[in-house]
Amino acid sequence: QVQLVESGGGLVQAGGSLRVSCAASGLTFGTYGMGWFRQVRGKEREFVAAISWSGRTTNYANSAKGRFTISRDNAKNTLSLQMNSLKPEDTAVYYCAAARGPGGYYTDPADMNYWGKGTLVTVSS
C-alpha cells in the first residue's frame, strides 16, 4: 500500500521560511517523479514544484521560482520543499504526489498516481 505522508506545515509570518516534507512508503521511491501541489479551498489544485526520479531535474511554477526549492533523498524515501520569502498568497494545503512513467517530472495533477493527504501552510500578513 502506497503512503505519502506530509509534515512540517504551520503558521508563519510573511517573509518567513518553512520546510515541508513527505515520507513515502510502499513504492520504489527512486523510480517515481515527485511533485508538490497546493490547493486553496474553492480553487483547483495547482502545481508548485517537481523533481525527476534522479533528482537531477527540477521544475517550478512561476510563483515559486527563486523562493522555493524542491529536493529528494532516495535513500531515505523523502521529499522536501524549502519555502523562503513566504507571502500570504502562499497560504494553502500542500500536497505531495508521485508519478510513474517515462517522463522526468510531472506538472499536471492528472499525471500523478499517488497523493498524500496534505499539510496546511498559513502565511500571515
C-alpha positions as a Markdown table, in Angstrom:
| # | Residue | x | y | z |
|---|---|---|---|---|
| 1 | Gln | 0.0 | 0.0 | 0.0 |
| 2 | Val | 1.5 | 3.3 | -1.1 |
| 3 | Gln | 1.6 | 6.0 | 1.5 |
| 4 | Leu | 2.7 | 9.6 | 1.2 |
| 5 | Val | 2.7 | 11.5 | 4.5 |
| 6 | Glu | 3.3 | 15.2 | 4.6 |
| 7 | Ser | 4.6 | 17.1 | 7.6 |
| 8 | Gly | 6.0 | 20.5 | 8.5 |
| 9 | Gly | 3.1 | 22.7 | 7.8 |
| 10 | Gly | 2.1 | 25.5 | 10.1 |
| 11 | Leu | 1.7 | 29.2 | 10.7 |
| 12 | Val | 4.5 | 31.6 | 9.6 |
| 13 | Gln | 4.7 | 35.4 | 9.1 |
| 14 | Ala | 5.1 | 36.9 | 5.7 |
| 15 | Gly | 8.7 | 36.9 | 4.7 |
| 16 | Gly | 9.5 | 33.9 | 6.8 |
| 17 | Ser | 10.5 | 30.4 | 5.9 |
| 18 | Leu | 9.0 | 26.9 | 6.2 |
| 19 | Arg | 10.1 | 23.4 | 5.2 |
| 20 | Val | 7.5 | 20.8 | 4.4 |
| 21 | Ser | 8.5 | 17.2 | 4.0 |
| 22 | Cys | 6.9 | 14.0 | 2.6 |
| 23 | Ala | 7.7 | 10.5 | 3.8 |
| 24 | Ala | 7.0 | 7.8 | 1.2 |
| 25 | Ser | 6.4 | 4.1 | 1.7 |
| 26 | Gly | 5.0 | 1.2 | -0.3 |
| 27 | Leu | 6.6 | 2.2 | -3.6 |
| 28 | Thr | 10.1 | 2.1 | -5.2 |
| 29 | Phe | 10.6 | 5.8 | -4.4 |
| 30 | Gly | 13.7 | 6.3 | -6.6 |
| 31 | Thr | 11.7 | 5.3 | -9.7 |
| 32 | Tyr | 9.0 | 7.9 | -9.3 |
| 33 | Gly | 8.9 | 11.5 | -10.4 |
| 34 | Met | 7.7 | 13.6 | -7.4 |
| 35 | Gly | 5.9 | 16.9 | -7.0 |
| 36 | Trp | 4.4 | 19.4 | -4.7 |
| 37 | Phe | 1.0 | 20.9 | -5.4 |
| 38 | Arg | -1.2 | 23.2 | -3.4 |
| 39 | Gln | -4.9 | 24.0 | -3.1 |
| 40 | Val | -6.9 | 26.7 | -1.7 |
| 41 | Arg | -10.5 | 25.9 | -0.8 |
| 42 | Gly | -12.7 | 26.6 | -3.7 |
| 43 | Lys | -9.9 | 26.6 | -6.2 |
| 44 | Glu | -8.3 | 23.9 | -8.3 |
| 45 | Arg | -5.2 | 22.2 | -7.2 |
| 46 | Glu | -2.1 | 23.8 | -8.7 |
| 47 | Phe | 1.4 | 22.8 | -9.5 |
| 48 | Val | 4.2 | 24.2 | -7.3 |
| 49 | Ala | 7.4 | 22.2 | -7.9 |
| 50 | Ala | 8.5 | 18.9 | -9.4 |
| 51 | Ile | 11.6 | 16.8 | -9.4 |
| 52 | Ser | 12.7 | 13.9 | -11.5 |
| 53 | Trp | 13.3 | 10.4 | -10.1 |
| 54 | Ser | 17.1 | 11.0 | -10.0 |
| 55 | Gly | 16.8 | 14.5 | -8.5 |
| 56 | Arg | 18.8 | 16.0 | -11.4 |
| 57 | Thr | 15.9 | 17.8 | -13.0 |
| 58 | Thr | 13.6 | 20.2 | -11.3 |
| 59 | Asn | 10.8 | 22.5 | -12.4 |
| 60 | Tyr | 8.9 | 25.3 | -10.6 |
| 61 | Ala | 5.7 | 27.2 | -11.1 |
| 62 | Asn | 6.4 | 30.9 | -11.8 |
| 63 | Ser | 5.1 | 31.8 | -8.3 |
| 64 | Ala | 7.7 | 29.5 | -6.7 |
| 65 | Lys | 10.8 | 30.3 | -8.8 |
| 66 | Gly | 13.5 | 31.9 | -6.7 |
| 67 | Arg | 11.8 | 31.3 | -3.4 |
| 68 | Phe | 11.1 | 27.5 | -3.2 |
| 69 | Thr | 13.5 | 24.6 | -3.5 |
| 70 | Ile | 12.4 | 21.0 | -4.1 |
| 71 | Ser | 14.7 | 18.2 | -3.1 |
| 72 | Arg | 14.6 | 14.4 | -2.5 |
| 73 | Asp | 16.6 | 11.8 | -0.7 |
| 74 | Asn | 16.1 | 8.5 | -2.4 |
| 75 | Ala | 18.0 | 6.6 | 0.3 |
| 76 | Lys | 15.5 | 7.9 | 2.9 |
| 77 | Asn | 12.4 | 7.9 | 0.7 |
| 78 | Thr | 11.7 | 11.5 | 1.5 |
| 79 | Leu | 10.8 | 14.6 | -0.5 |
| 80 | Ser | 11.1 | 18.2 | 0.8 |
| 81 | Leu | 10.1 | 21.7 | -0.2 |
| 82 | Gln | 12.0 | 24.6 | 1.3 |
| 83 | Met | 9.9 | 27.7 | 1.1 |
| 84 | Asn | 11.5 | 31.1 | 1.7 |
| 85 | Ser | 10.2 | 34.7 | 1.5 |
| 86 | Leu | 6.7 | 33.4 | 2.0 |
| 87 | Lys | 3.7 | 35.5 | 1.1 |
| 88 | Pro | 0.1 | 35.4 | 2.3 |
| 89 | Glu | -0.9 | 34.1 | -1.2 |
| 90 | Asp | 1.2 | 31.0 | -0.5 |
| 91 | Thr | -1.4 | 30.0 | 2.1 |
| 92 | Ala | -2.8 | 26.6 | 1.0 |
| 93 | Val | -2.9 | 22.9 | 1.7 |
| 94 | Tyr | 0.3 | 21.5 | 0.3 |
| 95 | Tyr | 0.2 | 18.0 | -1.2 |
| 96 | Cys | 3.0 | 15.6 | -2.1 |
| 97 | Ala | 2.4 | 13.4 | -5.1 |
| 98 | Ala | 4.2 | 10.7 | -7.0 |
| 99 | Ala | 4.1 | 9.8 | -10.7 |
| 100 | Arg | 5.4 | 6.8 | -12.6 |
| 101 | Gly | 6.2 | 6.9 | -16.2 |
| 102 | Pro | 8.9 | 7.7 | -18.7 |
| 103 | Gly | 9.0 | 11.4 | -18.2 |
| 104 | Gly | 11.5 | 13.2 | -16.0 |
| 105 | Tyr | 9.0 | 15.1 | -13.9 |
| 106 | Tyr | 5.3 | 15.9 | -14.0 |
| 107 | Thr | 3.5 | 19.2 | -13.5 |
| 108 | Asp | -0.1 | 18.2 | -14.3 |
| 109 | Pro | -2.1 | 16.9 | -11.3 |
| 110 | Ala | -3.8 | 14.5 | -13.7 |
| 111 | Asp | -0.5 | 12.7 | -14.3 |
| 112 | Met | 0.1 | 11.9 | -10.7 |
| 113 | Asn | -0.6 | 8.4 | -9.5 |
| 114 | Tyr | -0.5 | 8.8 | -5.7 |
| 115 | Trp | -1.2 | 11.6 | -3.3 |
| 116 | Gly | -0.7 | 12.5 | 0.3 |
| 117 | Lys | -3.4 | 14.0 | 2.5 |
| 118 | Gly | -1.8 | 17.3 | 2.6 |
| 119 | Thr | -0.4 | 19.7 | 5.2 |
| 120 | Leu | -1.7 | 23.2 | 5.8 |
| 121 | Val | 0.6 | 26.2 | 5.4 |
| 122 | Thr | -0.7 | 29.5 | 6.6 |
| 123 | Val | 1.2 | 32.7 | 6.0 |
| 124 | Ser | 0.0 | 35.7 | 8.0 |
| 125 | Ser | 0.5 | 39.3 | 6.8 |
